[in-house]
Amino acid sequence: MDFSKTTVIHGTVRLKFQLKLAHPPLTGAGNIGDDPMFVRSPDPGPDEVWGTEDDDYGDLRLTGGSSSTDSGNTDSLPVQVTTDLDGHARVLCDVVDMGAYESGLGDYDCDSDTDLIDWSNLQACFTGADAGSYGDDCEAFDVEFDNDVDLDDFAVLHAIFGG
């Protein structure tokens, strides 16, 4: 399967995301042969032809346990790219994920899951609205990417993880 899409972010940076599933899997630097574990993989639809109206471009966010999490090359990320396609911080836990979306929201301790240990650190990171920058390692809670951790961030985290 070969799927690509060009996206313009912030009017100036042009990124092309390409998904290629090869058999046998590609090897070498920058390639992972494992299933990326997308929320929903792209599908050309019943006609099996890309570029037609029955295409499903999928949900390319990574699910827990994906080998694509924290396996990108942070040094090759353009300096203009500070957010992912959802508007969240592009780099969490010091390493960029492979793909268009960064996982790790709420994962304070960077252990690839969001649990009570992470939630127990939220209060220490809380700055309040427009209070300025937060401490080290708190970027996982700044889901609005507005340089503070406040009730708006908590509301988004609660909607994602609290039901």
Beta strands, then each sheet from edge to edge (+ up, - down):
strand 1: 2-9
strand 2: 13-20
strand 3: 38-40
strand 4: 59-62
strand 5: 91-92
strand 6: 95-96
sheet 1: 1+ 2-
sheet 2: 3+ 4-
sheet 3: 5+ 6-
end
